Amino acid sequence: PMNPLLLYGYGTTASVKDRCLVVKEGRFTPLSFNTDERGEIREPKAFRFRPRHIPFDSITVLGHSGYISFEAIHWCSAHDLPIFLMGYDGSLTSSILPPQPIRADVRRVQLEAYLNSEKRLPIAREFVDVKLERSLAVLNWLREKYDVEKEFRSFSKERLGLVRAKTVNDVRTVEGRCADFYWRAFQKVVPSKLEFKSRRSGSQYHASDPTNALLNYGYAFLQSCVRRSINATGLDAGVGFLHEDKAATTPLVYDFQEPFRWLIDFAVLNMVESKAFSWDDFYF
């Protein structure tokens, strides 16, 4: 499991002093992170870690100004500590990863499986099968409290088409049809005042409603977790089995995200139900 150090605010810094990593949060915006759970003003945090005594396995920065020194980058690299920078719109804008292990054998097998359609298809199907299984569990949880029986049954019916898929494109088609009913059910749960319409047809990009914004941030954090794991194993993130390889993309990262997306969905649904946020907590 990931155990990240999350840093917020403007002016976040990371440097090295007396061989220790010194990390400081920045100042906060008027709308976010100013108060703690008791409603009291929260001061920015500062951390000092001695070599080989850092309890975190990554650093995620939610901020738009500040600096990290070359020494700090070397320190983090020596401790296998990746650094992820997230944008205000919930995108993973940059990452600084430790050197990958040299595993030519692993990459060779990965590429051979990608080029062999008989091997690629079952791998792509497995990614989607696990995703649909977990998504169905979320729908089953929802139908105990909400009227999503129609979406649950339609999702279950479309899922059966996965075993008949003869190409990777067929697998994607089944996933897309299931996703349509999944997000219809999701929409029923979100209060209308939050204006969540869909997660499809481009509505997820540059989110203009709180629910999509939360999903974006969750998926971006999940992406950072997957990137770290792929980097640690020496796999090639540019060679995926389910997603297409396009310029400046990492399809294998997207592949490995699929089985775990439900965790983000479940967390956001819990936040919606608990009324943990409102429009006033967001800016667009």
C-alpha positions as CSV (number, residue, x, y, z in Angstrom):
1,P,0.0,0.0,0.0
2,M,1.1,3.5,-0.7
3,N,2.0,5.8,2.1
4,P,2.6,9.2,0.5
5,L,3.6,12.5,2.1
6,L,1.0,15.0,0.8
7,L,2.1,18.7,0.6
8,Y,-0.3,21.6,-0.1
9,G,-0.1,25.3,-0.7
10,Y,1.9,27.9,-2.5
11,G,5.6,28.0,-1.9
12,T,6.2,24.4,-0.9
13,T,9.9,23.6,-0.7
14,A,12.2,20.6,-0.4
15,S,15.9,20.9,0.3
16,V,18.8,19.1,2.1
17,K,20.5,20.4,5.3
18,D,23.0,18.5,7.3
19,R,22.3,15.4,5.2
20,C,18.6,15.6,6.2
21,L,15.7,16.1,3.8
22,V,13.8,19.3,4.9
23,V,10.3,19.7,3.5
24,K,8.0,22.6,4.1
25,E,4.4,23.1,3.1
26,G,3.5,26.4,1.5
27,R,0.8,28.9,2.4
28,F,-2.8,27.9,1.8
29,T,-5.5,29.4,-0.4
30,P,-8.5,31.1,1.2
31,L,-10.8,28.2,0.1
32,S,-8.7,25.1,1.0
33,F,-6.8,23.5,3.8
34,N,-6.9,26.5,6.1
35,T,-8.6,24.7,9.0
36,D,-8.3,21.4,10.6
37,E,-11.0,18.9,11.5
38,R,-11.9,21.0,14.6
39,G,-12.3,24.1,12.5
40,E,-9.2,25.7,13.9
41,I,-6.6,27.5,11.7
42,R,-4.0,25.0,10.6
43,E,-0.4,26.1,10.3
44,P,1.7,24.8,7.4
45,K,3.7,21.7,8.3
46,A,7.5,21.3,8.2
47,F,9.3,17.9,8.2
48,R,12.9,16.9,8.7
49,F,14.0,13.3,7.8
50,R,17.3,11.7,8.5
51,P,18.9,9.4,5.9
52,R,17.1,6.0,5.8
53,H,14.5,7.3,8.4
54,I,11.7,8.5,6.2
55,P,8.4,6.8,6.9
56,F,6.8,7.7,3.5
57,D,7.3,6.0,0.2
58,S,6.5,9.0,-2.1
59,I,5.9,12.7,-2.1
60,T,2.9,14.3,-3.8
61,V,2.7,18.1,-4.1
62,L,-0.6,19.9,-4.6
63,G,0.8,23.4,-5.3
64,H,1.8,25.7,-8.0
65,S,4.9,27.5,-6.7
66,G,8.0,26.7,-4.7
67,Y,11.1,24.8,-5.4
68,I,13.0,21.5,-4.9
69,S,16.8,21.6,-4.9
70,F,19.1,19.3,-6.9
71,E,20.3,17.9,-3.6
72,A,16.8,17.0,-2.6
73,I,16.2,15.2,-5.9
74,H,19.4,13.2,-5.3
75,W,18.4,12.5,-1.7
76,C,14.9,11.2,-2.8
77,S,16.4,9.2,-5.7
78,A,18.9,7.5,-3.3
79,H,15.9,6.6,-1.0
80,D,13.7,5.3,-3.9
81,L,11.3,8.1,-3.1
82,P,9.4,9.4,-6.2
83,I,8.0,12.9,-6.4
84,F,4.7,13.7,-8.1
85,L,3.4,17.1,-9.0
86,M,-0.4,17.5,-9.4
87,G,-2.1,20.4,-11.2
88,Y,-5.1,22.4,-10.0
89,D,-7.3,20.5,-12.4
90,G,-6.5,17.1,-11.0
91,S,-3.9,16.1,-13.6
92,L,-0.5,14.6,-12.9
93,T,1.7,17.3,-14.4
94,S,5.1,15.8,-13.7
95,S,7.0,13.1,-11.9
96,I,10.5,12.5,-10.7
97,L,11.1,8.8,-10.4
98,P,14.1,6.8,-9.1
99,P,16.2,5.0,-11.8
100,Q,14.5,1.9,-13.2
101,P,16.1,-1.5,-12.7
102,I,17.8,-2.8,-15.8
103,R,15.5,-5.7,-16.7
104,A,15.9,-6.4,-20.4
105,D,14.3,-9.8,-19.9
106,V,11.1,-8.3,-18.5
107,R,10.8,-5.8,-21.2
108,R,11.5,-8.4,-23.9
109,V,8.7,-10.6,-22.6
110,Q,6.4,-7.6,-22.3
111,L,7.0,-6.6,-25.9
112,E,6.6,-10.2,-27.2
113,A,3.3,-10.4,-25.5
114,Y,2.2,-7.1,-26.9
115,L,3.1,-8.1,-30.5
116,N,1.4,-11.5,-30.2
117,S,-2.4,-11.1,-30.5
118,E,-3.0,-14.5,-28.9
119,K,-1.2,-13.3,-25.8
120,R,-2.3,-9.7,-25.8
121,L,-6.0,-10.4,-26.0
122,P,-6.3,-12.4,-22.7
123,I,-4.1,-9.9,-20.9
124,A,-6.3,-7.0,-22.0
125,R,-9.5,-9.0,-21.2
126,E,-8.1,-9.7,-17.7
127,F,-7.6,-6.0,-17.0
128,V,-11.2,-5.2,-18.0
129,D,-12.7,-8.3,-16.3
130,V,-11.3,-7.3,-12.9
131,K,-12.4,-3.8,-13.4
132,L,-15.9,-4.8,-14.3
133,E,-16.0,-7.3,-11.3
134,R,-15.1,-4.5,-8.9
135,S,-17.5,-2.0,-10.6
136,L,-20.3,-4.5,-10.3
137,A,-19.6,-4.8,-6.6
138,V,-19.9,-1.0,-6.3
139,L,-23.3,-1.1,-8.1
140,N,-24.4,-3.9,-5.9
141,W,-23.6,-1.8,-2.9
142,L,-25.5,1.2,-4.3
143,R,-28.6,-0.8,-5.1
144,E,-29.1,-1.6,-1.5
145,K,-29.9,2.1,-0.9
146,Y,-30.7,3.6,-4.3
147,D,-32.9,2.8,-7.3
148,V,-30.2,1.6,-9.7
149,E,-31.6,-1.9,-10.3
150,K,-32.0,-1.2,-14.0
151,E,-28.4,0.0,-14.4
152,F,-27.2,-3.0,-12.4
153,R,-29.0,-5.5,-14.6
154,S,-27.9,-3.8,-17.8
155,F,-24.3,-3.6,-16.7
156,S,-24.4,-7.4,-15.8
157,K,-25.8,-8.2,-19.2
158,E,-23.2,-6.2,-21.1
159,R,-20.5,-7.8,-19.0
160,L,-21.3,-11.2,-20.4
161,G,-20.1,-10.0,-23.8
162,L,-16.5,-10.0,-22.5
163,V,-16.1,-13.8,-22.9
164,R,-17.1,-13.5,-26.5
165,A,-14.6,-10.7,-27.3
166,K,-12.3,-11.8,-30.1
167,T,-10.1,-8.7,-30.4
168,V,-8.8,-6.0,-28.1
169,N,-11.2,-3.6,-29.7
170,D,-14.1,-5.9,-28.8
171,V,-12.9,-5.8,-25.2
172,R,-12.8,-2.0,-25.2
173,T,-16.4,-2.0,-26.7
174,V,-17.7,-4.1,-23.8
175,E,-15.9,-1.9,-21.3
176,G,-17.4,1.2,-22.8
177,R,-21.0,-0.2,-22.8
178,C,-20.7,-1.3,-19.2
179,A,-19.2,2.1,-18.3
180,D,-22.3,3.8,-19.8
181,F,-24.6,2.1,-17.3
182,Y,-22.2,2.4,-14.4
183,W,-22.0,6.2,-14.7
184,R,-25.8,6.4,-15.2
185,A,-26.1,4.8,-11.8
186,F,-23.4,7.0,-10.3
187,Q,-25.3,10.1,-11.5
188,K,-28.5,9.0,-9.7
189,V,-26.6,9.0,-6.4
190,V,-25.0,12.4,-6.7
191,P,-27.4,15.2,-5.6
192,S,-28.6,17.3,-8.5
193,K,-27.3,20.5,-6.8
194,L,-23.8,19.2,-7.5
195,E,-24.6,19.2,-11.2
196,F,-22.8,15.9,-12.0
197,K,-24.0,14.9,-15.5
198,S,-21.6,12.3,-16.8
199,R,-18.1,10.9,-16.8
200,R,-18.2,10.3,-20.6
201,S,-18.1,12.4,-23.8
202,G,-15.3,14.6,-22.5
203,S,-17.1,15.9,-19.5
204,Q,-14.4,14.5,-17.2
205,Y,-11.7,16.8,-18.6
206,H,-11.4,20.3,-17.2
207,A,-14.1,19.4,-14.7
208,S,-16.7,22.0,-14.1
209,D,-18.5,20.3,-11.2
210,P,-17.2,19.1,-7.8
211,T,-17.8,15.4,-8.3
212,N,-15.7,15.2,-11.5
213,A,-13.0,17.3,-9.9
214,L,-12.8,14.8,-7.0
215,L,-12.7,11.9,-9.4
216,N,-9.9,13.6,-11.4
217,Y,-7.8,14.1,-8.4
218,G,-8.4,10.6,-7.2
219,Y,-7.5,9.1,-10.6
220,A,-4.4,11.3,-10.8
221,F,-3.2,10.0,-7.4
222,L,-3.9,6.5,-8.5
223,Q,-1.9,7.1,-11.6
224,S,1.1,8.2,-9.5
225,C,0.8,4.9,-7.5
226,V,0.8,2.9,-10.7
227,R,3.7,4.8,-12.2
228,R,5.8,4.1,-9.1
229,S,5.1,0.4,-9.3
230,I,5.8,0.1,-13.0
231,N,9.0,2.0,-12.6
232,A,10.1,-0.2,-9.7
233,T,9.6,-3.4,-11.7
234,G,11.4,-2.2,-14.9
235,L,8.4,-2.5,-17.2
236,D,8.0,-0.2,-20.2
237,A,5.1,2.2,-19.4
238,G,4.8,3.0,-23.1
239,V,3.8,-0.5,-24.1
240,G,0.2,-1.3,-23.0
241,F,-2.2,-4.2,-23.8
242,L,-5.6,-2.6,-23.5
243,H,-4.9,1.1,-24.2
244,E,-3.4,2.3,-27.5
245,D,0.1,3.6,-27.6
246,K,0.2,7.2,-28.7
247,A,2.8,9.9,-28.5
248,A,3.5,11.2,-25.0
249,T,1.2,8.7,-23.4
250,T,1.8,5.8,-21.0
251,P,-0.7,3.1,-21.9
252,L,0.6,0.5,-19.5
253,V,-0.1,3.0,-16.6
254,Y,-3.7,3.3,-17.9
255,D,-4.0,-0.5,-18.1
256,F,-3.0,-1.1,-14.5
257,Q,-5.2,1.7,-13.3
258,E,-8.4,0.0,-14.5
259,P,-8.7,-2.7,-11.8
260,F,-8.3,-0.1,-9.0
261,R,-10.5,2.8,-10.3
262,W,-13.4,1.5,-8.1
263,L,-11.4,2.5,-5.0
264,I,-11.6,6.2,-6.1
265,D,-15.2,5.9,-7.1
266,F,-16.1,4.4,-3.7
267,A,-14.2,7.1,-1.9
268,V,-15.9,9.9,-3.8
269,L,-19.4,8.3,-3.3
270,N,-18.7,8.1,0.4
271,M,-17.8,11.8,0.4
272,V,-21.0,12.6,-1.5
273,E,-23.2,10.7,0.9
274,S,-21.5,12.2,4.0
275,K,-21.9,15.7,2.5
276,A,-18.2,16.3,3.2
277,F,-18.0,19.0,0.6
278,S,-20.0,21.7,-1.1
279,W,-19.6,24.1,-4.1
280,D,-17.8,26.6,-1.8
281,D,-14.9,24.2,-1.4
282,F,-14.0,24.4,-5.1
283,Y,-12.8,26.9,-7.6
284,F,-12.8,26.4,-11.3
